[in-house]
Amino acid sequence: MKPILAGRDEPTAACAERPPAFPWALASLSLSMLLSSLGTSIANVGLPTLAEAFDASFREVQWIVLAYLLAITTLIVSVGRLGDIAGRRRLLLAGIALFTLASGLCGAAPTLGLLIAARAAQGLGAAVMMALAVAFVGETVAKARTGSAMGLLGTMSAVGTALGPSLGGVLIAGPGWRAIFLVNVPLGVLTFLLARRHLPADRQEPKTGRAGFDPVGTLLLALTLAAYALAMTIGRGGFGPLNLALLTAAAFGAGLFVLAEARAASPLIRLTMFGDAALSAGLLTSALVSTVMMATLVVGPFYLSRGLGLDAALVGLVMSAGPVISALSGIPAGRIVDRLGAPIVVVVGLVAMAAGSLALAVVPAMLGVAGYVAAIAVLTPGYQLFQAANNTAVMRDVPSDRRGVVSGMLNLSRNLGLVTGASAMGAVFALAAATADITTAPAAAVATGMRITFAVAAMLIVVALAVTAASRALAARPSSPVDGS
């Protein structure tokens, strides 16, 4: 079957001319991923200090994190598409510069409102960095080493997530809260200089041959994603009329977006792209897998503290096992993808995740902390195998003029999975524990919630395996070529 995504299986001039590898270019892309993930995790640990510094409620200071995440979620597809049109190198440089400048503004902000506004700008820069770092792999690395490059980017993202809480704690205890933002400035300058010096230049194309930007589709998608993200995040622990209204607005916006894209001369997202079974399966499974991974972050701390009776220090130590294992397994996962091929490794990663989820449902009740860590040590490498293989499978044969938007969609699917997982898996946990307030639930109820939540997580991974199998069956079925232009 010829993929509906136009040009996926057709060699391009860029592929033919692609150099074998640029270590310094990869270094700039890796730093881009590190900084964008660090921007999320380092701010979380500072919220109590920021609430005190600005004499604000915890609900108010949560917008410091939420503004950053909303900017990434709502704009990552649009900036990816803009990179395809305007040039990925120049837009990535602009994104790094914006992230660096906004980090300085965050560190200097005199009021909470200005800090939140600067965080939104920082999130826009991070969206550019995340989308275009993955898109640039096709222009800096030979196809045979795509998996290794994706594994490296995954590792750097995990390092940023793992480093944030500890680095943030040290900086807050020393120079103060402003340092958790200002630390990004020298790193951003270094990333900018490496990218400017070593990333390949944008190809010059005739203006008459360039696709146009889709402002209507961009606005509708941003509003739709913002409504959905807010519905899933505000009022966490309850689902009230405002959440329902936001979900309704998101559904209505999605319908308008589909209508607008069907009529646009140069759409933000070509709807025919979703006829490509491999792309659709890659996006859906990415969202499902991210939903499961978010369950470990939402449920894990409550189980360790309420179910196993650990103090806060030990909870933090045990919770750090996941990011550390993720950081250590990312590069080997990429090499395995290059050796065995993405299709096989996607399945291996999902099977390992299913086993890890089942282990989390059963083993900690028998072995305590050791059982929890052992289950995480199965789940997390499986996640890294899946991520490296799925990113490689989705991005490897995307034509040059669509890499940015497809990379943005891939990152978006992951973010939506995380947002959905925080709300949905948290609700499953509370429902299974049969308690209105999980913070005061007895140990037995928390253990029951843990068991049922990760049984549900294992079922989600089984669904992801079924989606993968169905997409391959569709791809193998002979059919007439379809024009995806």
GITABEL-V549849 format. One record per helix or strand of 2 or more residues. SS is the DSSP state (hx for helix, st for strand). FROM is the first residue (numbers start at 1). TO is the last residue. Records with the same first field share a line. If there is no record, write none. Layout:
SS = FROM-TO ; FROM-TO
This chain:
hx = 13-17 ; 23-44 ; 47-53 ; 58-86 ; 88-108 ; 112-140 ; 143-173 ; 179-198 ; 207-209 ; 215-233 ; 241-263 ; 271-275 ; 277-307 ; 312-340 ; 342-367 ; 369-395 ; 400-433 ; 438-440 ; 443-476
